[in-house]
Amino acid sequence: MSDWTTYSKEELLELKAETQKRYDEYKAKGLKLDLSRGKPGSDVLDLSNGLLGALDTYKSENGTDIRNYGVPTGLPEAKKLFSDLLGIPAANLIVGGNSSLTHMYNVFAFLHLFGPKGFAPWSKQKVKILCPCPGYDRHFTLTDDFGAEMVVVPLKEDGPDMDLVEKLAAEDESVKGIWIIPLYSNPTGGIISSEKAKRLASMKTAAKDFRIFWDNAYGVHHIWEKNTAPDILKLTAEAGNADRAYYFFSTSKINFPGGGIGLVAASEENVAELAAHYAKATIGFDKIIQLKTVKFFGNADGIVAHMERIAELLRPRFDHVLGTLHKEFSGTGLLTWTPPKGGYFVSVDTLPGCAKAVVALAKDAGVVLTGAGATYPHKADPNDSNIRIAPTYPDLDELEETMELLVLCIKLVSIDKLLEV
Ligand SMILES: Cc1ncc(COP(=O)(O)O)c(C=O)c1O
Protein backbone atom coordinates (compact mmCIF):
# COMPACT_ATOMS: atom_id res chain seq x y z
CA MET A 1 0.00 0.00 0.00
CA SER A 2 1.25 3.51 -0.63
CA ASP A 3 2.49 5.86 2.03
CA TRP A 4 -0.36 8.12 3.09
CA THR A 5 2.02 10.60 4.68
CA THR A 6 3.12 11.60 1.16
CA TYR A 7 -0.41 12.31 -0.11
CA SER A 8 -1.44 15.80 -1.21
CA LYS A 9 -4.10 17.77 0.62
CA GLU A 10 -6.60 17.01 -2.15
CA GLU A 11 -5.93 13.27 -1.98
CA LEU A 12 -6.30 13.32 1.79
CA LEU A 13 -9.57 15.22 1.61
CA GLU A 14 -10.93 12.73 -0.87
CA LEU A 15 -9.93 9.81 1.38
CA LYS A 16 -11.43 11.60 4.33
CA ALA A 17 -14.82 12.00 2.68
CA GLU A 18 -14.89 8.33 1.71
CA THR A 19 -13.78 7.12 5.15
CA GLN A 20 -16.14 9.46 6.98
CA LYS A 21 -19.07 8.09 4.98
CA ARG A 22 -18.21 4.52 5.98
CA TYR A 23 -17.68 5.55 9.60
CA ASP A 24 -21.10 7.24 9.67
CA GLU A 25 -22.69 4.05 8.34
CA TYR A 26 -21.10 2.09 11.19
CA LYS A 27 -22.20 4.67 13.72
CA ALA A 28 -25.78 4.36 12.50
CA LYS A 29 -25.71 0.63 13.31
CA GLY A 30 -25.66 1.47 17.05
CA LEU A 31 -22.93 -1.06 17.87
CA LYS A 32 -22.21 -2.03 21.47
CA LEU A 33 -18.86 -3.83 21.46
CA ASP A 34 -16.01 -4.06 23.93
CA LEU A 35 -12.40 -4.49 22.95
CA SER A 36 -11.05 -3.03 26.16
CA ARG A 37 -10.17 -5.60 28.80
CA GLY A 38 -8.25 -8.81 28.56
CA LYS A 39 -10.98 -11.25 29.51
CA PRO A 40 -11.78 -14.62 28.01
CA GLY A 41 -14.91 -15.05 25.92
CA SER A 42 -17.60 -17.50 26.99
CA ASP A 43 -16.32 -20.18 24.58
CA VAL A 44 -12.99 -20.17 26.44
CA LEU A 45 -14.71 -20.15 29.84
CA ASP A 46 -16.84 -23.12 28.79
CA LEU A 47 -13.70 -25.24 28.48
CA SER A 48 -13.37 -25.09 32.27
CA ASN A 49 -16.97 -25.84 33.23
CA GLY A 50 -15.91 -29.29 34.40
CA LEU A 51 -13.99 -27.63 37.19
CA LEU A 52 -17.24 -26.59 38.88
CA GLY A 53 -18.12 -30.16 39.75
CA ALA A 54 -14.63 -31.62 39.91
CA LEU A 55 -14.61 -32.66 43.57
CA ASP A 56 -15.25 -36.27 44.55
CA THR A 57 -13.64 -35.91 47.97
CA TYR A 58 -13.02 -33.25 50.55
CA LYS A 59 -9.76 -34.76 51.73
CA SER A 60 -6.39 -33.55 50.56
CA GLU A 61 -3.74 -36.17 49.82
CA ASN A 62 -2.22 -35.46 53.25
CA GLY A 63 -5.56 -36.11 54.94
CA THR A 64 -6.47 -32.46 55.47
CA ASP A 65 -10.19 -31.74 55.43
CA ILE A 66 -10.25 -29.00 52.82
CA ARG A 67 -13.55 -27.68 54.15
CA ASN A 68 -11.82 -26.41 57.25
CA TYR A 69 -9.14 -23.83 58.18
CA GLY A 70 -5.46 -24.58 57.77
CA VAL A 71 -2.63 -25.32 55.33
CA PRO A 72 -1.89 -21.61 54.93
CA THR A 73 0.63 -21.75 52.07
CA GLY A 74 -1.35 -24.14 49.88
CA LEU A 75 -2.30 -27.81 49.56
CA PRO A 76 0.68 -30.03 48.72
CA GLU A 77 -0.96 -31.30 45.53
CA ALA A 78 -1.72 -27.74 44.39
CA LYS A 79 1.90 -26.78 45.06
CA LYS A 80 3.05 -29.81 43.09
CA LEU A 81 0.79 -28.89 40.16
CA PHE A 82 2.27 -25.39 39.88
CA SER A 83 5.77 -26.54 40.77
CA ASP A 84 5.70 -28.96 37.82
CA LEU A 85 4.04 -26.42 35.51
CA LEU A 86 6.39 -23.54 36.24
CA GLY A 87 9.55 -25.37 37.25
CA ILE A 88 9.62 -23.76 40.69
CA PRO A 89 10.39 -25.92 43.77
CA ALA A 90 7.33 -26.31 46.02
CA ALA A 91 9.31 -24.81 48.92
CA ASN A 92 9.43 -21.52 47.04
CA LEU A 93 5.67 -21.23 46.56
CA ILE A 94 2.74 -19.73 48.38
CA VAL A 95 -0.35 -20.98 46.57
CA GLY A 96 -3.72 -19.47 47.41
CA GLY A 97 -6.15 -16.63 46.99
CA ASN A 98 -7.99 -15.87 43.79
CA SER A 99 -5.73 -13.22 42.28
CA SER A 100 -2.06 -12.68 41.53
CA LEU A 101 -2.67 -8.94 41.56
CA THR A 102 -3.70 -9.24 45.21
CA HIS A 103 -0.39 -11.01 45.95
CA MET A 104 1.41 -8.15 44.19
CA TYR A 105 -0.51 -5.63 46.24
CA ASN A 106 0.19 -7.53 49.46
CA VAL A 107 3.90 -7.91 48.75
CA PHE A 108 4.09 -4.21 47.99
CA ALA A 109 2.12 -3.47 51.17
CA PHE A 110 4.46 -5.63 53.28
CA LEU A 111 7.51 -3.88 51.81
CA HIS A 112 5.85 -0.51 52.37
CA LEU A 113 4.74 -1.16 55.94
CA PHE A 114 7.50 -3.38 57.31
CA GLY A 115 10.30 -3.32 54.74
CA PRO A 116 12.11 -6.41 53.56
CA LYS A 117 13.71 -8.23 56.51
CA GLY A 118 16.70 -6.21 57.74
CA PHE A 119 15.70 -3.05 55.86
CA ALA A 120 13.64 0.04 56.65
CA PRO A 121 9.98 0.16 55.56
CA TRP A 122 9.65 1.68 52.12
CA SER A 123 7.06 4.08 53.50
CA LYS A 124 9.87 5.84 55.39
CA GLN A 125 11.85 6.58 52.25
CA LYS A 126 11.57 7.98 48.78
CA VAL A 127 10.70 5.01 46.55
CA LYS A 128 10.94 4.93 42.76
CA ILE A 129 9.79 1.96 40.71
CA LEU A 130 10.94 1.40 37.14
CA CYS A 131 8.02 0.85 34.79
CA PRO A 132 8.82 -0.57 31.36
CA CYS A 133 6.30 0.98 28.95
CA PRO A 134 3.98 0.30 27.34
CA GLY A 135 2.91 -1.81 30.31
CA TYR A 136 0.03 -3.06 32.43
CA ASP A 137 -2.16 -0.28 33.83
CA ARG A 138 -2.86 -2.06 37.10
CA HIS A 139 0.86 -2.30 37.94
CA PHE A 140 0.91 1.46 37.69
CA THR A 141 -2.23 2.14 39.72
CA LEU A 142 -0.97 -0.28 42.40
CA THR A 143 2.43 1.46 42.58
CA ASP A 144 0.75 4.84 42.70
CA ASP A 145 -1.49 3.71 45.54
CA PHE A 146 1.62 3.45 47.74
CA GLY A 147 2.86 6.88 46.70
CA ALA A 148 5.89 5.46 44.89
CA GLU A 149 7.24 7.44 41.97
CA MET A 150 7.00 5.64 38.64
CA VAL A 151 9.94 6.00 36.30
CA VAL A 152 9.18 5.11 32.68
CA VAL A 153 11.78 3.03 30.84
CA PRO A 154 11.26 2.01 27.22
CA LEU A 155 10.16 -1.58 26.64
CA LYS A 156 11.87 -3.12 23.63
CA GLU A 157 10.92 -6.35 21.87
CA ASP A 158 13.21 -8.36 24.16
CA GLY A 159 12.56 -6.59 27.45
CA PRO A 160 13.30 -3.20 29.00
CA ASP A 161 16.09 -0.90 27.87
CA MET A 162 18.64 -2.52 30.17
CA ASP A 163 21.37 0.10 29.73
CA LEU A 164 18.97 2.65 31.18
CA VAL A 165 17.68 0.27 33.87
CA GLU A 166 21.23 -0.52 35.04
CA LYS A 167 22.17 3.16 35.08
CA LEU A 168 19.10 4.23 37.07
CA ALA A 169 19.39 1.33 39.53
CA ALA A 170 23.11 1.86 40.07
CA GLU A 171 22.96 5.62 40.53
CA ASP A 172 19.92 6.19 42.69
CA GLU A 173 19.23 4.35 45.92
CA SER A 174 15.59 5.39 45.85
CA VAL A 175 15.16 3.14 42.79
CA LYS A 176 13.78 0.12 44.63
CA GLY A 177 12.25 -2.08 42.01
CA ILE A 178 11.01 -2.85 38.54
CA TRP A 179 7.89 -4.39 37.03
CA ILE A 180 8.50 -7.13 34.49
CA ILE A 181 6.00 -9.18 32.49
CA PRO A 182 8.48 -11.72 31.17
CA LEU A 183 6.40 -13.72 28.71
CA TYR A 184 3.88 -12.31 26.25
CA SER A 185 3.99 -8.94 27.92
CA ASN A 186 0.82 -6.92 28.40
CA PRO A 187 0.32 -5.19 25.98
CA THR A 188 3.14 -5.88 23.48
CA GLY A 189 3.22 -9.69 23.61
CA GLY A 190 7.04 -9.63 23.73
CA ILE A 191 9.34 -11.96 25.64
CA ILE A 192 12.25 -10.88 27.81
CA SER A 193 15.54 -12.34 26.61
CA SER A 194 17.63 -14.58 28.87
CA GLU A 195 20.43 -12.08 28.58
CA LYS A 196 18.26 -9.23 29.90
CA ALA A 197 16.85 -11.41 32.68
CA LYS A 198 20.42 -12.26 33.70
CA ARG A 199 21.37 -8.59 33.74
CA LEU A 200 18.35 -7.80 35.93
CA ALA A 201 19.25 -10.61 38.30
CA SER A 202 22.89 -9.64 38.64
CA MET A 203 23.05 -5.86 38.12
CA LYS A 204 24.54 -3.63 40.79
CA THR A 205 21.85 -1.63 42.55
CA ALA A 206 22.37 1.33 44.85
CA ALA A 207 19.37 0.11 46.90
CA LYS A 208 20.38 -3.05 48.70
CA ASP A 209 16.72 -4.04 48.87
CA PHE A 210 16.00 -3.68 45.14
CA ARG A 211 13.15 -5.98 44.02
CA ILE A 212 12.00 -7.39 40.69
CA PHE A 213 8.22 -7.83 40.47
CA TRP A 214 8.14 -10.65 37.92
CA ASP A 215 4.52 -10.98 36.83
CA ASN A 216 4.32 -14.12 34.71
CA ALA A 217 0.58 -13.68 34.12
CA TYR A 218 0.82 -15.14 30.60
CA GLY A 219 3.37 -17.84 31.42
CA VAL A 220 1.54 -20.64 29.60
CA HIS A 221 -0.56 -18.57 27.20
CA HIS A 222 0.90 -19.63 23.88
CA ILE A 223 -0.94 -18.92 20.65
CA TRP A 224 1.26 -19.98 17.74
CA GLU A 225 4.31 -21.53 19.37
CA LYS A 226 5.54 -22.48 22.83
CA ASN A 227 8.02 -20.23 24.62
CA THR A 228 9.17 -20.09 28.21
CA ALA A 229 10.19 -17.20 30.42
CA PRO A 230 13.74 -17.17 31.81
CA ASP A 231 13.94 -18.67 35.31
CA ILE A 232 14.32 -15.49 37.34
CA LEU A 233 14.43 -17.21 40.74
CA LYS A 234 17.32 -19.39 39.59
CA LEU A 235 19.12 -16.45 37.95
CA THR A 236 18.85 -14.23 41.02
CA ALA A 237 20.01 -17.09 43.27
CA GLU A 238 22.99 -17.78 41.00
CA ALA A 239 23.89 -14.11 41.03
CA GLY A 240 23.89 -14.06 44.85
CA ASN A 241 20.68 -11.99 44.89
CA ALA A 242 18.21 -14.71 45.85
CA ASP A 243 15.88 -12.30 47.61
CA ARG A 244 15.65 -9.89 44.68
CA ALA A 245 12.72 -11.42 42.78
CA TYR A 246 9.06 -11.98 43.57
CA TYR A 247 7.32 -14.12 40.97
CA PHE A 248 3.55 -13.97 40.42
CA PHE A 249 1.20 -16.24 38.51
CA SER A 250 -2.45 -17.24 38.49
CA THR A 251 -5.01 -19.38 36.71
CA SER A 252 -7.11 -16.30 35.91
CA LYS A 253 -6.79 -16.75 32.16
CA ILE A 254 -6.47 -20.52 32.38
CA ASN A 255 -9.84 -21.24 33.95
CA PHE A 256 -11.97 -18.52 35.54
CA PRO A 257 -10.67 -14.96 35.99
CA GLY A 258 -11.06 -14.11 39.65
CA GLY A 259 -12.39 -17.61 40.30
CA GLY A 260 -9.14 -19.53 40.16
CA ILE A 261 -5.90 -19.58 42.14
CA GLY A 262 -3.14 -17.01 42.52
CA LEU A 263 0.38 -17.67 43.67
CA VAL A 264 3.56 -15.91 44.68
CA ALA A 265 6.99 -17.51 44.50
CA ALA A 266 10.27 -16.27 45.95
CA SER A 267 13.40 -17.35 47.79
CA GLU A 268 12.76 -19.56 50.82
CA GLU A 269 13.64 -16.62 53.10
CA ASN A 270 11.20 -14.35 51.30
CA VAL A 271 8.52 -17.05 51.36
CA ALA A 272 8.99 -17.49 55.12
CA GLU A 273 8.71 -13.75 55.62
CA LEU A 274 5.63 -13.44 53.41
CA ALA A 275 4.01 -16.47 55.03
CA ALA A 276 4.52 -14.87 58.45
CA HIS A 277 2.74 -11.71 57.28
CA TYR A 278 -0.01 -13.69 55.58
CA ALA A 279 -0.52 -15.68 58.79
CA LYS A 280 -1.81 -12.48 60.34
CA ALA A 281 -4.10 -11.78 57.40
CA THR A 282 -5.75 -15.14 56.81
CA ILE A 283 -6.22 -18.47 58.58
CA GLY A 284 -5.86 -20.15 55.23
CA PHE A 285 -6.78 -19.54 51.61
CA ASP A 286 -9.66 -21.33 49.86
CA LYS A 287 -8.51 -24.94 49.59
CA ILE A 288 -11.70 -26.08 47.89
CA ILE A 289 -10.76 -24.31 44.66
CA GLN A 290 -7.22 -25.66 45.02
CA LEU A 291 -8.39 -29.28 45.13
CA LYS A 292 -10.96 -28.68 42.39
CA THR A 293 -8.20 -27.30 40.17
CA VAL A 294 -5.94 -30.28 40.85
CA LYS A 295 -8.76 -32.75 40.20
CA PHE A 296 -9.85 -30.97 37.02
CA PHE A 297 -6.43 -30.71 35.37
CA GLY A 298 -4.92 -33.87 36.87
CA ASN A 299 -1.38 -32.64 36.47
CA ALA A 300 0.75 -29.99 34.75
CA ASP A 301 0.36 -31.74 31.38
CA GLY A 302 -3.40 -31.34 31.82
CA ILE A 303 -2.93 -27.56 32.03
CA VAL A 304 -0.67 -27.59 28.98
CA ALA A 305 -3.30 -29.52 26.98
CA HIS A 306 -6.02 -27.15 28.20
CA MET A 307 -3.97 -24.15 27.06
CA GLU A 308 -3.65 -25.74 23.63
CA ARG A 309 -7.44 -25.91 23.43
CA ILE A 310 -7.66 -22.25 24.46
CA ALA A 311 -5.05 -21.34 21.84
CA GLU A 312 -7.17 -23.00 19.16
CA LEU A 313 -10.03 -20.67 20.06
CA LEU A 314 -7.86 -17.57 20.33
CA ARG A 315 -5.66 -18.08 17.26
CA PRO A 316 -8.34 -17.10 14.69
CA ARG A 317 -9.08 -13.93 16.67
CA PHE A 318 -5.42 -12.90 16.78
CA ASP A 319 -4.89 -13.90 13.15
CA HIS A 320 -7.85 -11.73 12.20
CA VAL A 321 -6.55 -8.67 14.06
CA LEU A 322 -3.04 -9.06 12.65
CA GLY A 323 -4.32 -9.82 9.15
CA THR A 324 -6.50 -6.70 9.22
CA LEU A 325 -3.66 -4.50 10.44
CA HIS A 326 -1.40 -5.85 7.73
CA LYS A 327 -4.00 -5.46 4.98
CA GLU A 328 -5.08 -1.96 5.97
CA PHE A 329 -1.92 -0.34 7.28
CA SER A 330 1.23 -2.01 5.95
CA GLY A 331 3.23 0.63 4.13
CA THR A 332 0.76 3.45 4.89
CA GLY A 333 2.98 5.12 7.47
CA LEU A 334 -0.10 5.54 9.70
CA LEU A 335 0.39 2.74 12.21
CA THR A 336 3.20 0.58 13.62
CA TRP A 337 2.91 -2.66 15.54
CA THR A 338 4.95 -5.71 16.35
CA PRO A 339 2.98 -8.94 16.16
CA PRO A 340 2.76 -10.44 19.66
CA LYS A 341 4.46 -13.78 20.24
CA GLY A 342 1.51 -14.94 22.34
CA GLY A 343 -0.55 -13.79 25.32
CA TYR A 344 -3.64 -11.65 25.31
CA PHE A 345 -3.07 -8.39 23.43
CA VAL A 346 -1.96 -6.59 20.30
CA SER A 347 -0.29 -3.24 20.87
CA VAL A 348 -0.31 -0.63 18.12
CA ASP A 349 1.14 2.86 17.80
CA THR A 350 -0.63 5.55 15.80
CA LEU A 351 0.96 8.72 14.48
CA PRO A 352 1.91 10.91 17.47
CA GLY A 353 -1.05 12.71 19.01
CA CYS A 354 -3.75 10.42 17.60
CA ALA A 355 -4.49 7.66 20.15
CA LYS A 356 -6.91 9.59 22.39
CA ALA A 357 -8.88 10.82 19.38
CA VAL A 358 -9.08 7.29 17.91
CA VAL A 359 -10.42 5.86 21.18
CA ALA A 360 -12.96 8.69 21.45
CA LEU A 361 -14.13 8.24 17.87
CA ALA A 362 -14.56 4.48 18.37
CA LYS A 363 -16.53 5.15 21.56
CA ASP A 364 -18.86 7.50 19.67
CA ALA A 365 -19.66 4.60 17.37
CA GLY A 366 -20.26 2.17 20.26
CA VAL A 367 -16.89 0.39 20.47
CA VAL A 368 -15.05 0.56 23.78
CA LEU A 369 -11.26 0.35 23.54
CA THR A 370 -8.76 0.38 26.41
CA GLY A 371 -8.36 4.05 27.35
CA ALA A 372 -5.56 5.74 25.42
CA GLY A 373 -2.59 6.27 27.71
CA ALA A 374 -3.55 3.37 29.99
CA THR A 375 -0.31 1.61 29.11
CA TYR A 376 1.71 4.42 30.78
CA PRO A 377 1.85 5.59 34.43
CA HIS A 378 -0.77 8.23 35.21
CA LYS A 379 -2.26 7.47 31.77
CA ALA A 380 0.36 9.81 30.35
CA ASP A 381 1.57 8.42 27.05
CA PRO A 382 4.11 11.07 26.02
CA ASN A 383 3.39 10.49 22.33
CA ASP A 384 -0.36 9.87 22.68
CA SER A 385 0.11 6.98 20.26
CA ASN A 386 -0.24 3.61 22.02
CA ILE A 387 -3.49 1.64 21.83
CA ARG A 388 -3.99 -1.80 23.34
CA ILE A 389 -6.26 -4.14 21.40
CA ALA A 390 -7.72 -7.02 23.44
CA PRO A 391 -9.16 -9.54 20.96
CA THR A 392 -9.97 -12.36 23.40
CA TYR A 393 -13.46 -11.40 24.52
CA PRO A 394 -15.59 -10.79 21.40
CA ASP A 395 -16.52 -13.67 19.12
CA LEU A 396 -15.09 -13.64 15.61
CA ASP A 397 -18.08 -11.90 14.02
CA GLU A 398 -18.02 -9.13 16.59
CA LEU A 399 -14.27 -8.85 16.26
CA GLU A 400 -14.51 -8.44 12.50
CA GLU A 401 -17.01 -5.63 12.91
CA THR A 402 -14.96 -3.99 15.66
CA MET A 403 -11.76 -4.13 13.64
CA GLU A 404 -13.46 -2.62 10.59
CA LEU A 405 -14.58 0.28 12.71
CA LEU A 406 -11.20 0.64 14.41
CA VAL A 407 -9.50 0.83 11.01
CA LEU A 408 -11.86 3.64 9.96
CA CYS A 409 -11.23 5.54 13.21
CA ILE A 410 -7.45 5.27 12.84
CA LYS A 411 -7.64 6.40 9.24
CA LEU A 412 -9.94 9.36 9.97
CA VAL A 413 -7.87 10.66 12.87
CA SER A 414 -4.61 10.13 10.96
CA ILE A 415 -5.94 12.03 7.94
CA ASP A 416 -6.88 14.95 10.18
CA LYS A 417 -3.40 14.86 11.72
CA LEU A 418 -1.76 14.84 8.28
CA LEU A 419 -3.99 17.72 7.15
CA GLU A 420 -2.76 19.78 10.14
CA VAL A 421 0.82 19.67 8.87
C1 LIG B 1 0.02 -8.65 33.41
C2 LIG B 1 -1.13 -9.03 34.26
N1 LIG B 1 -0.94 -9.34 35.55
C3 LIG B 1 -1.97 -9.67 36.36
C4 LIG B 1 -3.26 -9.68 35.90
C5 LIG B 1 -4.37 -10.01 36.85
O1 LIG B 1 -4.25 -11.30 37.29
P1 LIG B 1 -5.15 -11.89 38.46
O2 LIG B 1 -6.51 -12.09 37.93
O3 LIG B 1 -4.47 -13.16 38.83
O4 LIG B 1 -5.14 -10.90 39.58
C6 LIG B 1 -3.51 -9.35 34.57
C7 LIG B 1 -4.91 -9.30 34.08
O5 LIG B 1 -5.23 -8.73 33.08
C8 LIG B 1 -2.43 -9.02 33.73
O6 LIG B 1 -2.61 -8.69 32.45
The ligand as an SDF file (V2000), in Angstrom:
LIG
                    3D

 16 16  0  0  0  0  0  0  0  0999 V2000
    0.0230   -8.6540   33.4130 C   0  0  0  0  0  0  0  0  0  0  0  0
   -1.1340   -9.0250   34.2620 C   0  0  0  0  0  0  0  0  0  0  0  0
   -0.9370   -9.3430   35.5450 N   0  0  0  0  0  0  0  0  0  0  0  0
   -1.9680   -9.6700   36.3620 C   0  0  0  0  0  0  0  0  0  0  0  0
   -3.2560   -9.6790   35.8990 C   0  0  0  0  0  0  0  0  0  0  0  0
   -4.3740  -10.0060   36.8510 C   0  0  0  0  0  0  0  0  0  0  0  0
   -4.2480  -11.3020   37.2850 O   0  0  0  0  0  0  0  0  0  0  0  0
   -5.1500  -11.8850   38.4570 P   0  0  0  0  0  0  0  0  0  0  0  0
   -6.5120  -12.0930   37.9260 O   0  0  0  0  0  0  0  0  0  0  0  0
   -4.4650  -13.1560   38.8340 O   0  0  0  0  0  0  0  0  0  0  0  0
   -5.1350  -10.9010   39.5780 O   0  0  0  0  0  0  0  0  0  0  0  0
   -3.5080   -9.3500   34.5690 C   0  0  0  0  0  0  0  0  0  0  0  0
   -4.9080   -9.2990   34.0760 C   0  0  0  0  0  0  0  0  0  0  0  0
   -5.2290   -8.7310   33.0790 O   0  0  0  0  0  0  0  0  0  0  0  0
   -2.4320   -9.0180   33.7290 C   0  0  0  0  0  0  0  0  0  0  0  0
   -2.6090   -8.6900   32.4480 O   0  0  0  0  0  0  0  0  0  0  0  0
  1  2  1  0
  2  3  1  0
  2 15  2  0
  3  4  2  0
  4  5  1  0
  5  6  1  0
  5 12  2  0
  6  7  1  0
  7  8  1  0
  8  9  2  0
  8 10  1  0
  8 11  1  0
 12 13  1  0
 12 15  1  0
 13 14  2  0
 15 16  1  0
M  END
$$$$
